[in-house]
Amino acid sequence: MATAQRRVGIRGTATTAHFGLDTAEEDSSEGGNSEKLELPLTIRPARQEDLPTLEWYGLHTPHREIIADAFRLQERGDGAMLLADVNGFPVGQICIDFLRKRPSGRATLWALRVFQPFRGIGIGVRLVRAAERVVIQRGVPFAELGVDRDNVGVLPFYERLGYEHCGRERGQFLYHTPEGRLVRVAIDQWLLHKRLPEASGAAGTPSDRTRSLKMAGY
């Protein structure tokens, strides 16, 4: 499919996260005390130059096609790909698909992931909240996501964010590795959804919705 040529130059929103930095080995006179290193965390849309870095040093290189497809969906205005940026490195991401379940008034949140050294400090929550704001701006009443049935341990995370069980989905997902190998992934998920507050104003045309996304800074 054709990819929009116009760049998505959208500013993000900056917050500050605190990460523990153990300084005991550097200066034993401090008696083992630790300091907090403050780093700016920005939630912003993905850019073309982010795609190689999103492979996370080879961890997601087999998923290069999936990453590229999610970015193309954003470029067409049918999706969004939000990153949690720390010092220029995307430590987390979440994707939104507005196309797949558009007739039922649902936007699909998917591919929420946080780079392991940055887990457990609330980045996942910030990404979900940012994705919900984008869905609200598009005038879509429901955000929906899937949780693999063999990964039920994450259900409380989404339930705390207000998501409720709404069904089950089975199927198959296909993608190609960079070497050209076709991979078939069986899907067996619990579906969860959340009704979102209504945005002010009508949803508008696709171009209007894309403009709204840019102005919002997400």
C-alpha positions as CSV (number, residue, x, y, z in Angstrom):
1,M,0.0,0.0,0.0
2,A,1.1,3.6,-0.6
3,T,2.5,5.4,2.3
4,A,1.8,9.1,2.9
5,Q,4.8,11.2,1.9
6,R,4.2,14.0,4.4
7,R,6.1,13.6,7.6
8,V,4.4,13.4,10.9
9,G,6.2,16.1,12.8
10,I,4.3,16.1,16.1
11,R,5.6,17.3,19.4
12,G,5.2,15.1,22.4
13,T,4.4,15.8,26.0
14,A,7.2,15.6,28.5
15,T,7.1,14.3,32.0
16,T,9.8,13.3,34.4
17,A,10.5,9.8,35.6
18,H,12.8,8.8,38.5
19,F,15.2,5.9,38.1
20,G,17.3,4.6,41.0
21,L,21.1,4.9,40.5
22,D,23.2,3.0,43.0
23,T,26.3,5.1,43.8
24,A,27.7,3.0,46.6
25,E,30.6,1.6,44.6
26,E,31.5,5.0,43.3
27,D,31.9,6.6,46.7
28,S,32.0,4.4,49.7
29,S,32.0,7.4,52.0
30,E,28.3,7.8,51.4
31,G,27.6,4.6,53.3
32,G,25.7,2.9,50.5
33,N,23.1,5.6,50.0
34,S,21.5,5.8,46.6
35,E,20.6,8.8,44.5
36,K,17.8,9.4,42.0
37,L,18.6,10.3,38.4
38,E,15.8,12.3,36.8
39,L,15.3,11.7,33.1
40,P,12.7,13.3,30.8
41,L,10.1,11.0,29.4
42,T,8.2,12.2,26.3
43,I,5.2,10.4,24.8
44,R,5.2,11.1,21.0
45,P,4.3,9.6,17.7
46,A,6.8,7.4,16.0
47,R,8.9,8.8,13.2
48,Q,10.5,7.0,10.2
49,E,13.9,7.2,11.8
50,D,12.7,5.4,15.0
51,L,11.9,2.1,13.2
52,P,15.4,0.6,13.3
53,T,15.7,1.5,17.0
54,L,12.4,-0.1,17.8
55,E,14.0,-3.4,17.0
56,W,15.7,-3.0,20.4
57,Y,19.1,-4.3,19.6
58,G,17.8,-7.3,17.7
59,L,15.2,-8.4,20.2
60,H,12.4,-7.5,17.8
61,T,14.3,-7.7,14.5
62,P,12.1,-10.7,13.4
63,H,9.1,-8.3,13.8
64,R,10.5,-5.7,11.4
65,E,7.6,-6.1,9.0
66,I,5.0,-5.7,11.9
67,I,6.7,-2.5,13.1
68,A,6.8,-1.1,9.5
69,D,3.1,-2.0,8.9
70,A,2.1,-0.2,12.2
71,F,4.0,2.9,11.1
72,R,2.3,2.9,7.6
73,L,-1.1,2.7,9.3
74,Q,-0.2,5.9,11.2
75,E,1.0,7.6,8.0
76,R,-2.3,6.8,6.2
77,G,-4.3,8.2,9.1
78,D,-5.8,4.8,10.0
79,G,-3.7,4.3,13.1
80,A,-1.2,5.7,15.6
81,M,2.1,4.5,16.9
82,L,3.1,6.2,20.2
83,L,6.5,6.0,21.8
84,A,7.8,6.6,25.3
85,D,11.0,8.5,24.5
86,V,13.9,8.8,27.0
87,N,16.9,10.7,25.8
88,G,16.1,9.9,22.2
89,F,15.6,6.2,22.8
90,P,12.1,4.6,22.5
91,V,11.8,2.7,25.8
92,G,8.2,1.8,25.2
93,Q,5.4,1.8,22.5
94,I,1.7,1.3,22.0
95,C,-0.1,1.1,18.7
96,I,-3.7,1.9,17.7
97,D,-5.6,0.5,14.8
98,F,-8.7,2.5,13.9
99,L,-9.4,0.5,10.7
100,R,-9.9,-3.1,11.8
101,K,-13.1,-2.6,13.9
102,R,-14.2,0.8,12.7
103,P,-17.8,-0.4,11.8
104,S,-18.4,-1.4,15.5
105,G,-17.1,1.9,16.9
106,R,-13.9,0.4,18.4
107,A,-10.3,1.3,18.2
108,T,-7.8,-1.6,18.8
109,L,-4.9,-1.0,21.2
110,W,-2.1,-3.4,20.6
111,A,1.7,-4.0,20.8
112,L,2.1,-2.3,24.2
113,R,5.7,-3.0,25.3
114,V,8.3,-1.5,27.6
115,F,12.0,-2.1,27.4
116,Q,12.8,-4.3,30.4
117,P,15.2,-1.9,32.3
118,F,12.4,0.7,32.3
119,R,9.5,-1.6,33.5
120,G,7.7,-1.1,36.8
121,I,7.8,2.7,36.9
122,G,4.5,3.5,35.2
123,I,5.5,3.9,31.6
124,G,2.9,1.3,30.5
125,V,0.2,3.2,32.2
126,R,1.2,6.5,30.6
127,L,1.3,4.9,27.1
128,V,-2.2,3.5,27.6
129,R,-3.6,6.8,28.8
130,A,-2.0,8.6,25.9
131,A,-3.5,6.1,23.5
132,E,-6.9,6.6,25.0
133,R,-6.7,10.4,24.5
134,V,-5.9,9.8,20.8
135,V,-9.0,7.5,20.5
136,I,-11.2,10.1,22.2
137,Q,-9.9,12.8,19.8
138,R,-11.0,10.6,16.9
139,G,-14.5,10.3,18.3
140,V,-14.3,6.5,18.8
141,P,-16.5,5.4,21.7
142,F,-14.6,2.2,22.7
143,A,-10.9,1.2,23.1
144,E,-10.5,-2.5,22.8
145,L,-7.5,-4.8,23.4
146,G,-6.6,-8.5,23.5
147,V,-4.8,-10.4,26.2
148,D,-3.4,-13.9,25.3
149,R,-5.1,-16.5,27.3
150,D,-1.8,-17.9,28.4
151,N,-0.8,-14.5,29.8
152,V,-3.6,-13.9,32.2
153,G,-1.2,-12.4,34.7
154,V,-1.5,-9.0,32.9
155,L,-5.3,-8.9,33.3
156,P,-5.2,-7.0,36.6
157,F,-3.1,-4.3,35.0
158,Y,-5.8,-3.5,32.4
159,E,-8.7,-4.0,34.9
160,R,-7.1,-1.4,37.1
161,L,-7.2,1.0,34.1
162,G,-11.0,0.4,33.7
163,Y,-11.0,-2.3,31.0
164,E,-13.7,-5.0,31.2
165,H,-14.0,-8.4,29.6
166,C,-16.2,-8.4,26.5
167,G,-15.4,-11.6,24.7
168,R,-12.9,-13.9,23.2
169,E,-11.1,-13.9,19.8
170,R,-9.4,-16.7,17.9
171,G,-7.6,-16.6,14.7
172,Q,-4.2,-16.4,13.0
173,F,-1.6,-13.7,12.4
174,L,0.9,-13.8,9.6
175,Y,4.2,-11.9,9.1
176,H,7.5,-12.3,7.3
177,T,10.9,-12.2,8.9
178,P,13.6,-10.1,7.3
179,E,14.9,-13.3,5.8
180,G,11.6,-13.9,4.0
181,R,10.3,-16.7,6.3
182,L,6.6,-16.7,6.7
183,V,5.5,-17.0,10.4
184,R,2.1,-18.1,11.5
185,V,1.0,-17.1,15.0
186,A,-2.1,-18.6,16.5
187,I,-4.3,-16.1,18.3
188,D,-6.4,-17.1,21.3
189,Q,-7.2,-14.0,23.4
190,W,-9.5,-12.6,25.9
191,L,-11.0,-9.3,24.7
192,L,-11.3,-6.3,27.0
193,H,-12.9,-2.9,26.3
194,K,-13.4,0.4,27.9
195,R,-16.0,3.0,27.0
196,L,-14.3,6.4,26.7
197,P,-15.6,9.9,27.3
198,E,-16.9,11.7,24.3
199,A,-14.7,14.2,22.6
200,S,-16.0,17.7,21.9
201,G,-17.0,18.1,18.3
202,A,-17.7,15.6,15.5
203,A,-15.2,13.0,14.5
204,G,-14.8,14.7,11.1
205,T,-13.2,13.5,7.9
206,P,-9.9,11.4,7.9
207,S,-7.9,14.6,7.0
208,D,-9.6,16.5,9.9
209,R,-8.8,13.6,12.3
210,T,-5.2,13.6,11.2
211,R,-4.9,17.3,11.8
212,S,-6.5,16.9,15.2
213,L,-3.9,14.3,16.1
214,K,-1.1,16.6,15.1
215,M,-2.4,19.6,17.0
216,A,-2.9,17.4,20.1
217,G,0.8,16.5,20.2
218,Y,0.3,12.7,20.5
